[in-house]
Amino acid sequence: MSLNSQQLTQIQTKGIRWIEPAAIGLARTGGAGPTDHKAFSFESQTSMIPVFNEQIQRSPFSAKFSDDSTQVLIFEDDKLIDKASIPGRPKFYDLESADGIPYWKVATLHSKDVLATTVLQECVRYRNRDTSCQFCAIEESLKAGKTIARKTPELLAEVARAAVELDGVTQMIMTTGTPKTLDRGAAVLVESAAAVRRVVDIPIQAQCEPPDDDIWFQRLKDAGVDALGMHLEAVSDRVRKAIMPGKATVPIGRYMSAFKAAVEVFGKGNVSTYILAGLGDTEDEIVAMSLQLIELGVYPFVVPFVPVAGTPLANHPMPDATMLDRIFSQLGPALYHKGITSESLKAGCAKCGACSSLKSYEKQTVEQQFTEKELAHG
Ligand code: SF4
């Protein structure tokens, strides 16, 4: 019993109803980027599955603990379709800094072995609805006291070391709200990465908007950053202007020139971008942009949009699973043929692969090719 790629896509776009809400355990709500998820570890991979928003009440998928509580049973309607486990609470969450800041407010566990932090929890675009990204909840977790506004390099290094030593995390992701400065956060990522790499040897992905000067890519690399994410989120000017009017003032042309310059520094595949399917871009627009990016050596991490409570898009419909299946069926082979599969990347969301089933479509391509070769050899 194991989920195939199409089933995983369905689950990620429809969510899972948790039959025993009191026992939901470790989950991620609020914060920057995709959230309101819960990690489920299936046989082949760990996936973040929407569990919180109201639309999930209509999902055919549900979950509950097995009678001995060792596993989570996943049902489609009434039929048992898979079993999963849920990553436990990491040990580093129980520690705090010398001045009393709990480590879980500095960085959190994503998926099962990724340490993620938002270095600056405030964003120059957030407080004004004329400029904010409508899907983002970056300052909500700050208001709720679940994090701190600025994680210093020293604090990040301390927490990263504990997470590696106590919980075996295998990579670190540093994102940031966009500050007023023209480097758009690259400078704080440089000092943060350098501090972490001084105390622990862990691959790091940094994420920011394209900075004013491409020189920042080399500075990030020199500081110990292995991979860079610059997130388009939406690919058409129409949707960018409607959903993320502030970020849309940075033209797609600037993203493309930044991608090109960053690939020269980090290497093909180690530059990536999030694309949120379901915000209004058409299937053709997403595929066309993604193929263009793959050609440049950029990994288009296409993710189903998950509405987040407390944002203007809280009631926006979740995307259609069949559309995502068609998109992924084209991108999986294209990534495979370009040699930038998730496994080959050094760090980042595309390597983690928990927020999208795209990774499993790359695998499908590999398996299909293997079978074809076997058949050809009789
Ligand atoms: S894909 Fe990125 S955002 Fe999603 S769980 Fe992994 S590290 Fe976190």
Boltz pocket constraint, residues with backbone or C-beta under 6 A from the ligand:
constraints:
  - pocket:
      binder: B
      contacts: [[A, 33], [A, 34], [A, 48], [A, 110], [A, 111], [A, 114], [A, 116], [A, 173], [A, 348], [A, 349], [A, 350], [A, 352], [A, 353], [A, 354], [A, 355], [A, 356]]
      max_distance: 6.0
